[in-house]
């Protein structure tokens, strides 16, 4: 949930061509790392979306937020 809304803002900005290639590359890499960690945690939780997020997922989410914070248009 904490990633969903910021990612919506990012996707909207990307769709309108408002981001640089560098911004898109950084975001895509950060999101891929987060998504991979999330999927791993979901598998470990047996598909339970209500299970607490492990620290490694929180770390990837925080990294994703840092990248988002570095894109002025998304504030």
Residue, then its C-alpha position, 0 to 999 in steps of 0.5 A: x500500500x505504501x508503494x502503490x500510490x507513489x507508483x501510480x504517480x510515477x506511472x502517470x508521469x512516465x505515461x505523459x513523457x515527463x521523466x528523463x531516461x535516467x529517472x525511468x531507469x533508476x525507478x525501474x531498477x528500484x521497483x524491480x528489486x522491490x517487486x522481487x523481494x515482495x514476491x519472495x516474501x509472499x511465497x514465504x508467507x504461503x500467499x498470505x497478503x496480511x502477513x507482516x512484511x519482512x525487513x528485506x521487503x521494508x528495505x527495498x520499499x524504503x529504497x524505492x521511496x528514496x528514488x521517488x523522492x529524488x524525482x522532483x516531478x513526483x512531489 
